[in-house]
Amino acid sequence: MSVTESLKDAATYAALRVKLAWLTHQVHEHAETVTKLAADVDDTAEQMLDASETMKALAVDTATTAEFADAAVTMTGAKEAAGEYTSAADSAAAAADDAKTTVESDHGGIADAVDTSPVEMAEAVFYTQQ
């Protein structure tokens, strides 16, 4: 199974476990990237505020200093949104971990029995309960 396929394409127990593990990893990786970008944006926002204050001290016009201050406020908002994204990503990764655990606990024994069976499985209809 290609890791780019959707979860609905994970038609087997093993494929679903692989997909859920991959998904959890991707969510954590993206959250780490966003966290680093947020830190960089926060640093830049502080520099923008410092520049605005320096320009004020040098009697630079208020329109210019206000633009720097406004940019810093916008950057701070982006940093806060990144924090919310990271929190949501952590929740999504935990949900994917929980789903993987549930799949393993609900179906792992069946998969092990199938894997170790000395005979091939019958067609699915054979196992139908009436």
C-alpha positions as CSV (number, residue, x, y, z in Angstrom):
1,M,0.0,0.0,0.0
2,S,1.3,3.4,-0.9
3,V,1.4,5.8,2.1
4,T,-0.4,8.4,0.0
5,E,-3.6,6.3,-0.3
6,S,-6.4,7.3,2.0
7,L,-7.4,5.3,5.1
8,K,-10.5,4.0,3.2
9,D,-8.1,2.2,0.9
10,A,-6.5,0.3,3.8
11,A,-8.6,-2.8,3.2
12,T,-6.6,-5.1,5.4
13,Y,-5.7,-5.2,9.1
14,A,-2.0,-4.9,8.3
15,A,-2.5,-2.1,5.8
16,L,-4.6,-0.1,8.3
17,R,-2.0,-0.5,11.0
18,V,0.7,0.8,8.7
19,K,-1.5,3.7,7.5
20,L,-2.3,4.7,11.1
21,A,1.3,4.6,12.1
22,W,2.3,6.7,9.1
23,L,-0.5,9.2,9.8
24,T,0.5,9.6,13.4
25,H,4.1,10.2,12.3
26,Q,3.1,12.8,9.7
27,V,0.9,14.7,12.1
28,H,3.8,14.9,14.7
29,E,6.2,15.9,12.0
30,H,4.0,18.7,10.7
31,A,3.4,20.0,14.2
32,E,7.1,20.2,14.8
33,T,7.5,22.2,11.6
34,V,4.7,24.6,12.6
35,T,6.2,25.0,16.1
36,K,9.6,25.9,14.6
37,L,8.0,28.4,12.2
38,A,6.0,29.9,15.1
39,A,9.2,30.5,17.0
40,D,10.8,32.1,14.0
41,V,7.8,34.3,13.4
42,D,7.8,35.3,17.1
43,D,11.4,36.3,16.9
44,T,10.7,38.4,13.8
45,A,7.8,40.0,15.5
46,E,10.0,41.1,18.4
47,Q,12.5,42.5,16.0
48,M,9.8,44.4,14.2
49,L,8.6,45.9,17.5
50,D,12.2,46.8,18.4
51,A,12.6,48.5,15.0
52,S,9.4,50.4,15.5
53,E,10.6,51.7,18.9
54,T,14.0,52.6,17.5
55,M,12.4,54.5,14.6
56,K,10.1,56.4,17.1
57,A,13.2,57.4,19.1
58,L,14.8,58.7,15.8
59,A,11.6,60.7,15.1
60,V,10.6,58.6,12.0
61,D,7.1,59.4,10.8
62,T,4.3,57.7,12.7
63,A,2.9,56.0,9.6
64,T,6.1,54.1,9.1
65,T,6.5,53.2,12.7
66,A,2.9,52.1,12.9
67,E,3.4,49.8,9.9
68,F,6.2,48.0,11.7
69,A,4.1,47.7,14.9
70,D,1.1,46.4,12.9
71,A,3.2,43.8,11.2
72,A,4.5,42.7,14.6
73,V,0.9,42.3,15.9
74,T,-0.1,40.3,12.8
75,M,3.0,38.0,13.3
76,T,2.1,37.5,17.0
77,G,-1.4,36.4,15.8
78,A,0.1,34.0,13.4
79,K,2.3,32.6,16.2
80,E,-0.8,32.1,18.4
81,A,-2.7,30.4,15.5
82,A,0.3,28.1,15.1
83,G,0.1,27.1,18.8
84,E,-3.6,26.3,18.3
85,Y,-2.7,24.2,15.2
86,T,0.0,22.3,17.2
87,S,-2.5,21.6,20.0
88,A,-5.0,20.3,17.4
89,A,-2.3,18.2,15.8
90,D,-1.4,16.7,19.1
91,S,-5.0,15.7,19.6
92,A,-5.2,14.3,16.1
93,A,-2.0,12.2,16.6
94,A,-3.4,10.9,19.9
95,A,-6.6,9.9,18.1
96,A,-4.7,8.1,15.4
97,D,-2.6,6.3,18.2
98,D,-5.9,5.4,19.9
99,A,-7.4,4.1,16.6
100,K,-4.2,2.0,16.0
101,T,-4.4,0.6,19.6
102,T,-8.1,-0.2,19.1
103,V,-7.5,-1.9,15.7
104,E,-4.7,-4.0,17.3
105,S,-6.8,-5.0,20.4
106,D,-10.0,-5.7,18.4
107,H,-8.4,-7.5,15.4
108,G,-4.8,-8.4,16.3
109,G,-5.7,-11.8,17.6
110,I,-7.6,-12.6,14.5
111,A,-4.7,-11.4,12.3
112,D,-2.3,-13.6,14.3
113,A,-4.6,-16.6,14.0
114,V,-4.8,-16.1,10.3
115,D,-1.1,-15.7,9.9
116,T,-0.3,-18.8,11.9
117,S,-3.0,-21.0,10.6
118,P,-1.8,-24.2,8.8
119,V,-4.6,-23.8,6.2
120,E,-5.7,-21.0,3.9
121,M,-8.8,-19.0,4.9
122,A,-12.0,-19.9,3.2
123,E,-14.1,-17.3,1.3
124,A,-15.6,-14.7,3.7
125,V,-19.1,-16.2,3.3
126,F,-18.0,-19.4,5.0
127,Y,-17.6,-17.5,8.2
128,T,-21.0,-15.9,8.2
129,Q,-23.0,-16.4,11.3
130,Q,-26.8,-17.2,11.1
